[in-house]
Amino acid sequence: MRDGIVKRGSRWAYKLELPRDPATGERRQQWVSGFATRKEAEADRDEARAGARRGTFVRPGRMTVAVYLRLWLDGIRVRPTTLAGYRQSAEVYAIPRLGGVALQALAAEHLDGLYRELERSGKRDGTGLAPKSVRHVHTMLRKALADAVERGHVVRNVADLANPPTQRQAASSAARRKVWTAGQLRVFLASVEGDRLYAAWVLFATTGMRRGEVAGLRWSDVDLDGARLTVAQTVTVAGNRLVWAEQAKTEAGSRTVAVDPATVAALRAHRAAQLEERMLLGAGWVADAHGPLVFAREDGAATHPDRFLRLLARRAAACGLPVVDVHGLRHSYATAALRAGVSPEVLSRRLGHADVAVTLSIYAHVRPGDDEDAAIRAAAAILGG
């Protein structure tokens, strides 16, 4: 064995001198193995020795990415909706592809490869995952690895060195994909006028609310006389469970928005129809524990947020429109509002964005196309004529 490095089968290993046992003062050694080349083993040994001198030494371990992520998910304290998102990112995307990698062997290149693979074929049907969804995976990994650094499992957070889609790419990509024009929104609403959930489609189209916010909307949060509603709770999906959460008391969470007369009328008609359903069902109608909900099912139970996705796809196809998802309706509303002259500041509050900069970043693609019109209107106001 030369310089502490030896070949074991097809892999290389080295013997590492560990800090002495703090309790007994005894000398400690450990074999670190699994390197493809002698050069890799030497580099890792030198880095471990340097870490010991700097006081940043991390004892080699065999924990895999899968084991660590599951332990981490079981122990963190975050909002239920955040935890549900983290679990999906870990179990559906990260663990199937990187779970067998040793946590201490994880490199930025592993993460880059994961992100590019997800962009190419991350969905179940083999198509690419949206940049925004890939970025969600990166956010989860970055947080998990930051905690791993703090707990002494790894020396550095390799996610800080990785190359996920940028925030701007993620936002603008989502906003550009499958967005309806104002005219297409009108066609859609006209085609679903007799639908039991017509008021929900109108609400999506005129407020840009998220599907979880619409599914969680209570009648107690709706002021029809004042033409306003409060977005106070939301429902998401974790596996087969619905996860309810009160919106944070911030502009990005709980918020009160005005609704137009047509939307108020649709909500009034929906409420009358719901009361008829309740009377016909009698004792079989049971208000959900988080309700009474505006868009409850016929028996009073909560509507699964994914139901809006399935129904929207069928309704859009039936009237010959390109299929969009519910988030596409949100982007369609925002794009139409900006083109109608609604200020980004007002739109940001209505959408529940954390900051107007988020709105401007997402919908940057709307504004360059309006540049010529802006130049003409501004010049007319300044120069006259």
Residue pairs with C-beta under 8 A, 6 or more apart in sequence:
1 15
3 42
4 14
4 15
4 16
4 45
5 12
5 13
5 14
5 38
5 41
5 42
5 45
6 12
6 13
6 14
6 15
7 13
7 38
8 33
11 33
11 34
11 35
11 36
12 33
12 35
12 36
12 37
12 38
12 40
12 41
13 31
13 32
13 33
13 34
13 35
13 41
14 31
14 32
14 35
14 41
14 42
14 44
14 45
15 29
15 30
15 31
15 32
16 29
16 30
16 31
16 32
16 45
16 48
16 49
16 60
17 27
17 28
17 29
17 49
17 52
18 28
18 29
18 30
18 52
18 59
19 28
19 52
19 57
20 26
20 27
20 28
21 28
30 59
30 60
32 41
32 44
32 45
32 48
32 60
34 102
34 105
35 41
35 44
47 155
48 57
48 60
51 57
51 58
51 155
56 155
58 104
58 152
58 153
58 154
58 155
59 152
60 104
61 102
61 103
61 104
61 153
62 102
63 102
63 103
63 104
63 153
64 99
64 100
64 101
64 102
64 103
65 94
65 95
65 98
65 99
65 100
65 101
65 102
65 103
65 106
66 95
66 98
66 99
66 100
67 103
68 103
68 144
68 148
68 153
69 90
69 94
69 95
69 99
69 144
70 90
70 95
72 144
72 147
72 148
73 83
73 86
73 87
73 90
76 83
76 86
76 147
78 86
79 245
80 236
80 238
80 243
80 244
80 245
81 212
81 234
81 236
81 243
81 245
83 238
84 236
84 237
84 238
84 243
85 136
85 140
85 236
86 140
86 143
86 144
87 238
88 238
89 136
89 137
89 139
89 140
89 141
90 140
90 144
93 114
93 118
93 122
93 129
93 137
94 114
94 137
94 140
94 141
97 114
97 117
98 106
98 110
98 111
98 114
101 110
103 148
103 153
103 154
104 153
104 154
106 145
106 154
106 158
107 158
108 158
108 159
108 161
108 162
108 163
110 158
111 138
111 141
111 158
111 159
111 162
111 164
112 162
112 163
114 137
115 134
115 137
115 138
115 162
115 163
115 164
115 165
118 128
118 129
118 133
118 134
118 137
119 128
119 129
119 131
119 134
119 165
120 128
121 127
121 128
122 128
122 129
122 133
122 134
123 129
130 170
130 173
130 174
130 177
131 165
131 169
131 170
131 173
131 174
132 165
132 170
132 171
132 173
132 174
134 164
134 165
134 170
135 164
135 165
135 167
135 170
137 164
138 159
138 162
138 164
138 165
141 159
142 157
142 159
142 160
145 154
145 157
145 158
145 159
146 157
146 159
148 154
148 157
149 155
149 156
149 157
165 173
167 361
168 361
168 364
171 358
171 361
171 362
172 361
172 362
172 363
172 364
172 365
174 327
174 331
174 362
175 331
175 334
175 335
175 362
175 363
175 365
176 365
177 328
178 322
178 323
178 324
178 325
178 328
179 324
179 328
179 331
179 332
179 335
180 188
180 321
180 322
180 324
180 328
180 329
180 332
181 332
181 336
182 332
182 336
182 339
182 340
184 321
184 332
185 205
185 329
185 332
185 333
185 336
187 319
187 321
188 201
188 205
188 315
188 316
188 319
188 321
189 198
189 201
189 202
189 205
191 315
191 318
191 319
192 198
192 201
192 315
192 319
195 201
195 315
196 273
197 295
197 308
197 311
198 266
198 269
198 270
199 263
199 266
199 267
199 269
199 270
199 294
199 295
200 214
200 270
200 295
200 308
201 312
201 315
202 262
202 263
202 266
203 209
203 214
203 217
203 259
203 263
203 266
203 267
204 211
204 214
204 308
204 326
204 329
204 330
204 333
205 329
205 332
205 333
206 259
206 260
206 262
206 263
206 333
207 257
207 259
207 263
207 333
207 350
208 329
208 330
208 331
208 333
208 334
208 337
208 350
208 351
209 217
209 231
209 330
210 234
210 326
210 327
210 330
210 352
211 305
211 308
211 309
211 326
211 327
212 234
212 235
212 236
212 305
213 231
213 234
213 247
213 352
214 294
214 295
214 308
215 234
215 235
215 293
215 295
215 302
215 303
215 304
215 305
215 308
216 233
216 234
216 235
216 244
216 290
216 293
216 302
217 229
217 231
217 293
217 294
217 295
218 232
218 233
218 290
218 291
218 292
218 293
218 294
219 271
219 291
219 292
219 293
219 294
220 292
221 229
221 230
221 231
221 232
221 233
222 229
222 230
222 267
222 294
223 229
224 264
224 267
224 268
224 271
227 258
227 259
227 260
227 261
227 264
228 256
228 257
228 258
228 259
229 256
229 257
229 259
230 254
230 255
230 256
231 247
231 253
231 254
231 255
231 256
231 257
231 352
232 246
232 247
232 254
233 244
233 245
233 246
233 247
233 290
234 244
234 245
234 247
235 242
235 243
235 244
235 245
235 290
235 302
235 305
236 242
236 243
236 245
236 305
237 243
237 304
237 305
237 306
242 302
242 304
242 305
244 290
246 254
247 253
247 254
247 255
248 254
250 354
251 348
251 349
251 352
251 353
251 354
252 352
252 353
252 354
252 355
253 352
255 349
255 350
255 352
257 349
257 350
259 267
267 294
270 294
270 295
271 294
274 296
277 285
277 298
278 285
278 300
281 298
281 299
281 300
284 299
285 299
285 300
286 299
286 300
286 301
287 293
287 296
287 300
288 296
288 300
288 301
288 302
290 302
291 300
291 302
292 300
293 300
293 302
293 303
295 303
296 302
296 303
297 303
308 326
309 325
309 326
312 323
312 324
312 325
312 326
312 329
313 323
313 325
316 322
316 323
316 324
317 323
324 332
330 351
331 362
334 347
334 351
334 359
334 362
334 363
335 363
335 366
337 347
337 350
338 344
338 347
338 363
338 366
338 367
339 366
339 370
344 356
344 359
344 360
344 363
345 356
347 359
348 355
348 356
348 358
348 359
351 359
353 359
360 367
